[in-house]
C-alpha cells in the first residue's frame, strides 16, 4: 500500500472507565482518556473515544486548550482525503476561532464523532488531550462502524475505549473486535517516530483455511496489530459491506 497523505499518530495513554454506580441507574458509562501529543510539529493520528457535549464538536472536546496555530483534519471517505481546519486567532490573542483550510475563512468547529480518526498537528509541545464523556456503546449492547466501500480507506477506531490486540475484546469491556475481516484487508497504524505507517495485511497466501497477519511485505507472518485507547487505524477492507462490531459486556 502506498499512501502519500500525511496522517497523525496516536500515543494514547492512561485511559480509565469510571463506573461509579452507573450500572445501577443507567445503561451508560462515563469515562476519561488522556491522549498526549507531545512533539511540536509532528503529525498524530488520534480519535475521540467518547460522546462529549451536545454535538461532539471540537469546541466542546478541546475548548480553547489547543495551541494557537494547531491544524486538525477529518478524513472524508467520499473524497478519500482530508478536510482541514485551523485553530487560530489571526493575531488577536483573545479571539481564537476555527478557520477553513485557507486559514482566513471562519468556519464551524469540526464534529469529531466517537470512532472517527482525526489528523492533528499541535502547534506546541507536551500537549495532553483529556477526553471525558460517555461511552458510545451502552452496557450489554453492540454498535457497528460501517466500512462498506470495497477499496476505500477508512480512518476509524473502536467505539469502546479499550486498548489491546485489535482482534480481541475484553471479558469485562467487550472491546472492538476486528474479527471477520475480508481476506486481503490492510490495517495501517501511524508511528510518530517514523512519521509514517506500519502496515499489516490480513491474508491467507492462497490457503483458505489459514488466514494470518503479515507485515507490509505481505510475506512475513507477524502478530495482530495493537490499538491503544484513542488510537485509530487506516483500514482498507478487501470487500464491501464489512462492519466493525463493538460490544460492551455487562460482566
PETA-V122499 format. One record per run of one state. SS is the DSSP state (a for helix, b for strand, c for the rest). FROM is the first residue (numbers start at 1). TO is the last residue. If there is no record, write none. Layout:
BEGIN
ss=SS from=FROM to=TO
ss=SS from=FROM to=TO
END
This chain:
BEGIN
ss=c from=1 to=7
ss=b from=8 to=8
ss=c from=9 to=10
ss=b from=11 to=18
ss=c from=19 to=21
ss=a from=22 to=25
ss=c from=26 to=29
ss=b from=30 to=37
ss=c from=38 to=43
ss=b from=44 to=47
ss=c from=48 to=49
ss=b from=50 to=51
ss=c from=52 to=56
ss=b from=57 to=57
ss=a from=58 to=62
ss=c from=63 to=69
ss=b from=70 to=76
ss=c from=77 to=80
ss=b from=81 to=88
ss=c from=89 to=96
ss=b from=97 to=99
ss=c from=100 to=105
ss=b from=106 to=106
ss=c from=107 to=110
ss=b from=111 to=111
ss=c from=112 to=115
ss=b from=116 to=121
ss=c from=122 to=126
ss=b from=127 to=135
ss=c from=136 to=141
ss=b from=142 to=147
ss=c from=148 to=153
ss=b from=154 to=156
ss=c from=157 to=163
ss=b from=164 to=165
ss=c from=166 to=175
ss=b from=176 to=176
ss=c from=177 to=184
ss=b from=185 to=191
ss=c from=192 to=195
ss=b from=196 to=203
ss=c from=204 to=211
ss=b from=212 to=214
ss=c from=215 to=220
ss=b from=221 to=222
ss=c from=223 to=225
ss=b from=226 to=227
ss=c from=228 to=232
ss=b from=233 to=236
ss=c from=237 to=241
ss=b from=242 to=247
ss=c from=248 to=251
END
